């Protein structure tokens, strides 16, 4: 399932990028939507709702952090964060036209708005896709991810130091590990 989630997220990012380049009526846009939307609907058959989060610079789904995918989609993540979108929730009743409106909205309309997006989306017919900020407390409860992210970054930083000590046959201080 996690592979399918990653595939959907890549297609979602591609859909937004394609909408920025072409119009939503263009065949290239329709082509990527015809790939992306069926993946979403397939995922929603397995899940009651699909919640994708961004914590710091990482894409998360449930308790899974997609480190490699996050590196690949850094520009997309930065774009969403610029508009304070840290959580996207897809509900099971989402229809293709609503999905297209959502892609169009986050590709263009979002730049011109200074309104609460949660309340604005239903007014433009987007009721089954929600966007929001992640609150740290919520992230800790729902994803339990901050700890893992901090641990990962710590290990990334400290690992070379310990490997060098081992290779040099230096004494390791296991108490302070």
N, C-alpha and C positions, 0 to 999 in steps of 0.2 A: 504493500500500500504506500509506503514512504517513497518508493520510486515514482509512483503515479502522482503523488503530491508534488514532488520535485518537477516532474514533467509539466504539470498544470501551472506551477509557479513560473517556470521558464516561458511557457506559452502566454501566460498573463502579461509578463514583462514585454514579450514580443508584440502582443496585441496593442499595448499602450504605445510602444515605439512606432509601430506601423500606423496607428491612428494619428500620431504626430506628423508623420511624413505624408500620408495620403488622407483623403476624406473617408468617412465611414461607408460611403457608397462605392468606393474604389474596389475593384476585384481582388487586389492584394490584401486589403483589410478583410473582406469577406472570406477569403481563403484561410487566413489565420484564425478568424472567429469560428469557422467550420471545423477547425482542428481543436481549438481551445474549449469551446462550449460543451461538446460531447464528453470531454475528459472531466469537466466540472460536474456534469449531470451523473456520470458514472461514479464519481467520488461521493456525490450526495446520496446515492443509493445505499452506500455503505455507512455513511455518517449522517446524523440528524442535521448537523450543520458543519461547515468547514470554516475553521478559524485559523487564519494565518497572521502571525505576529512578527514584529520587528523589535528586537531588544538590542540596544546599542547598534551595532552594525551587522547583526546576524538575523537571518530568517528562521523562525521557529514554527513548528506545528506540534501541538500537544507537548510532549516532553523531549521532542527531537529537535536538535539544533543542526541546521544545514550549513556547516562551515564552508564546504567547497562551493556549494550553490551561492552562498552569500558573497563569496569572492567574485564569482562569475557575474553576479547581478548587482555589483556595488553601485553602479550608476542608477539603476532602478530603485534600490534601497534609499540612496541619497535623495532622489526625486520625491519619493513618498515621505521621507522624514522632513523634507523642506516644507511640506504642507501638513505636517503633524499627523500623518497617517501611519500609525504604528500597529493597527489591527484592522483586518478586513474579514468580515463575517459573511459567508454565503449561505443563505437559507435554502431549504429543499425546493421551495416553490419558484425559484428564480427562473424566469423565461429568457429566451434568447434575445428578444428585443430590449428587455430590461438590462441584460448583461452588456449589450452594445451601447445603450445609453450610459451605463456606468463607465465603460472604457472611454467613451467620448468625453464624459464629464471629467475624469481624472487626467485626461490628455490635454484638454483645453480649458474648459469652464472653470476649473478649480483655481486657475491663475488670477481670475478676475473677481473672485469672491472674498468677501470679508465677513462671511456669515457662519453660523454654526452648521457644519456640514451634516451632522446627525439629523437635524431638523429639516435641512434643505433637500436632501435626497428624496424623501417621500413626496415632496411637492413637485418634483420633476418625474415622478413615476418609478422611482427606484425604492421599492419597499422590502425587497428580499436580499439586499446587499447593504451591509452596515459598515461604516468606517468610524474609527475612534482612535484615541490615544490609549496606550497601555499605562495603567497606573502601576507603579512599582509593586505595591502590595498585591494587586491583582496578578501581576506577572509571577510573583513568588508563589501565590496560591494556585493559580491555574496551570502554570507551566513548570513551576519549581525550577526555574532555569537560571536565575541570576547566580546561584551558587555554582552551577556547572560552568557557566560562562567565566566566572571569576577564577575557578579552579583551572580551567583550560588556559586562560591567559597567564596564570601564575606558572603553570607547567611549561608553557611555551617560553617564558622568560628564563626560568631557572634550569631547565633541562640541559642546555649546552654546558652550563657551569659544572653540573654533576658528571656529565659524560667526560668532560676534560679531566676532572679529578680522577675518575676511574681509569682513564687511559694513561694518565701520568702515575698511576698507582699511589696517589696521595691518600691520606687518611680522610675518611668521610665522618662527619659529625652527625650521626643518626638521631641524636637527641633533638637537634634543632631542625630536622627535616620537616 
